[in-house]
Amino acid sequence: MVQMTGGEAVVRTLRHEGVDTVFGMPGVQIMHIYDAFHGQSDIRLMTVRHEQTTAYMADGYARVTGKPGVALVVPGPGVQNASAALGTAYSGSSPVLLLAGQVESYNVGEDRGALHEINDQQDIIRPVTKWCGRANSVSEIAPAIQEAMRQMRTGRPRPTEMEVSPDILAMTGEVSFAPPSQPELQAPDWDDIRQAAALLRGAQKPLIWAGGGVILSEAARELTALAESLGAPVATTNEGKGAIPEDHRLALGTGYYGHGASAWAVPKADVILAVGTRMTTQMTGLNAPQMPQKLIHL
């Protein structure tokens, strides 16, 4: 247990979880967090001019680096502005943590007209987050942030949110940190893997559909090696762009709503391996698998 302010607990927990960059817009309810950032050099704080930008930059940072992106905003309109970017990150399976301020703890839910008060702001972002929570004491800050990071790293990555009131950020309390969470990987069914391998071995004209999951899993090298081994052309979704080099001889480029090179390649395939994609409406028309084609969906 270590004594520190709530603002210091936020910064220390982020550092404990390996965060090295935060995108934020200052505001009165979160200034104790900014005070805690002052004088430390482990986390780079990028100040922006609009709350929407914090979460969009955090999303872009997460996609480029593979690390969780962190955005810091005031409550109410700050959270509302950031929610548009959270929706993008949610649809794109991007690991973004929104750290949000709140009104004073004694004003939460009281509808007294506190600055930036909206009831209840988590109702706004719950549809575009995987998990959201509130720290009601200094000691709850670290566990809440760590749970947000654990949720983000487990299964399908998606945005999470943690909020805390300014009076809690100003208080001093005892804080302890659990070990940083590690991704919980899902084991494959090896009987399914063997059946899929047999289908691919027997394929005359295999084709691979690669989605954003290939990028998130850092599996582009393995996917390219599989395509070369099978001699299978690779079409990507928009989110999967980069799963195979664009100048590779087997790269078909992006297939989009029945358009692109995939439109003539898909109908000719006898076995289709779809990896890291939900098989969304992008795969319609000539891009859609049809009977009697065999589909392996990973």
N, C-alpha and C positions, 0 to 999 in steps of 0.2 A: 504494500500500500504506500502511495506517495501523495502528499498534500499538494494540491494545485488548484487553480481556478478552472471553471468550466471551459473558458476559452482555451486555456493551456491544454486541457484534456482533449479537446477537439484536435489541436495541432499535433500533440504527442501521439494520439491514436493513429492519425493519418500517417505519421512518420513510422510508427510501429508496423503498419500494414504495408509499408514500402511505397507509399505515394510520394512522388517527387515534384509534381506540378499540380497547382490548383488554379482554376479560372474563377474570378469573383468580381462582384460589383459592390462596393462599400455601401453601407446603410446603417442607420442608428442601432437597429436590433442586433447586428452582428459585429459591432466594432470591437467587442472583447475578443473575438477570434482574430481580428486584425492586429490587436495589441499583442496577442500571443505569437503571431507570425513575425512581429518585429524582433530583430536581433538574432534570428536563427537563419541558417543558410542551407538546411537540408531540403527544404521544400521551396520551390520557385512559385511565387504568387503573381499571376498575370491579371492585371486590372483591365476591365473592359468598360464600355459605355452603355450597355443595355443588358438586362438579365437574360434575354433570349440568347444573346451571344455567349454567355457563360456555358450554357449547356450544349450549344452547337459546337463550340470549341472543344469542350470535354469529349463530345461524341467523336469529333475528328481526331483528337489526340488518341482516344482509345482504339480507333480503327487503324491508325498508322503505327502505333507502338505495341498494341496488344495488351497494354496495361489499362486498369480502370481509369476513366476520366472523372475528375471531381469538379463540380460546379458549386459556387457559394453565392446565395442570394438572400435578400430580405423576404419577410413573409408577405402574404396578400398578393399585391400586384406583381411583386418579384417572382413569386412562385407561379402565378398565372402566365407571366411572360415566358418563363422557362419551360412551361408545360408543352409548348409547341415543339421544342427541340427534344424533349423527353419522348414525345410521340414518335418522332423520327427514329430515335435510338431504340425505342421499344419494338418498332416494326423491323428494324435492322439488326436486332439481337446484339446491341452494343452495350458494353458494361460501363454505365455512367452512374455515379453517386451524386445526388443533389443534396447538399447541406443547406438547409433552410432555417431562417430565423422564425420566431413566433412572436406574438404579443406577450406581454408579461404573464407569468404563469397564473397570477390571480385574475387575469382578464380573459383567459382562454375559455371560450364558450359562453361568456357572460353578455355579449352583444352590447358593450358599453361605448362603442365607438373609439376603441383604442386605435392608435396609428397603424395603418395597414391591416386592420382586422378584417378577416372574412371567416364565416362559419360554414363548414369546417374545411380548411384548405386542403387537407388530405383527401377529401372527397373529390377534389378537382384532379388530383394526380394519381389516385388509386388505379384508374383504368389504364394508365400508361407507365406503371411501375410494377415490378415483380414483388416488392416488399416496401413498406413504409412504416416508420415508427417515430416515437417522440421520447426524448429523455426528460424526465421530470425531476431529476436531481443530478448533481455533479457525478455521483458514482455510477449513474446509468448511462453516461455519455459514451464511455469506451465500449461497454457491451453492445450498445445500440449501433454504433458505427461498425464494430466488428461483425455483428449479425448482418448488417446491410452488405458488407463486403463478402461474407460467406454466401449469402443468398445470390449475389451477383456472380460468384465464381462457380456455383453449383448448377449442373444441368445447362439449360439454355441461358446464356448471359443476357440480362436485360436490366434496365435502370432500377435503382432503388433510391429511397429518400429517407433522411433522418432530420428531424427538426428539434429545435431547442429554444427556450425563451431567454431573453436578454438578462433577466435577473438570475437565472440559473448559470448563465455564462459568467456572471460577475462573482458568484459565490465561490468559496473555497471548500474543498472536500477531499476525501480520500479516494484515490483512483488506482485501480489495478488493471493489468492488461493480460488477456489470454494469449496463447501462441497464435500467430497469424494463421488464418484458415488456408487450407489447401484444397484445390479442386477435387470434388468427389466424382471420379470417372466411372462411367457405366460400362460393365463388362459385356462383351458381345455373346450371343448364343452361337456356340461353335458349330452346331448342326446347321444353322442357317448360313454361316460363313462357308461351310463345305459345299452346301447346295448352290450357293451363289458362285463359288469358284468353278464348280462343275459346269454351270450354265455359261460362264464366260469362256472356259476352255473350249466348249463345243460351239461357240458362236462363230458364224461366218462373217457377219458384219456388225460387230459390237459398236456401241456408241456410249459416250459418257456425258451426262448432264452434271455440271459442277455448280454448286451454289455457294452462298456466303459461309456456310459451315466449314468449307474447306479452308477458307481464309482464317476464320476464328480458331480452328484447330491446328493451324500452322502445318497443314498437310499438303501444301502445293507440290512439294518435291516428290512425295510419295504418289500423288495422283498423276503427275507427269510421267513418273517411272512406270506406273501401271498402264497408262495410255500407250507408251512406247512398247511395252511388252506385248500388249494385245493388238497393237496397230489400230487402236480405236480413236476416231476423231473426238474432240472435246468441244461441246457447246457450253457456255456459261450463262448464268442469270446475271442481272446487273450487279447484284451483291457478290457474285462469284468471280467477277472480272479480276484477273490476276492469278487465278488458280492454275493457269498454264500460261507460259509466255505468249504474248500476242503474235510473235513472229515464228512460233513453233509450227512445224509442218502439219501437225495434227490439230492445231487450234482453228476452230470454226468461228470464233468471236462470240458476241452476245446474241442469243436468241430472244426475240422480244415479240410476244403476241402474234406468233405465226410468221414473223419476218426474219430476215437474215439467212445466212448459209445453212443454219440448222433446219430451215424449212424444207430443203431438199434432202438433207442427210437423215433426219429422223424417220421419215416414211420407209427408207430403205433398210433400216437397222432391224436385226432379228432379236438382239438382246440389248436392252438399255440399262445402264447403271446410273442411277440418280443418287448423287452423294452430296450431303450438306444442303439440300433444298427441300422445301415443303411441297414442291410440285404445285405452284400457285397458278393463277390465271395467265401468267406469262406463257405457260406451256399449253396454249390452246391452238385450235386449228391444225395446221401442218406440224406444229411443234408437239402436239399431244401424242403420247403413246397410244397405240391402237392394237386391238386383238388381230392376229395371234402373237404379237410381239411379247417377249418376256421382259418383265420389269423387275429389277432389283433396286429396292429403295433403302439406302443407308442413311 
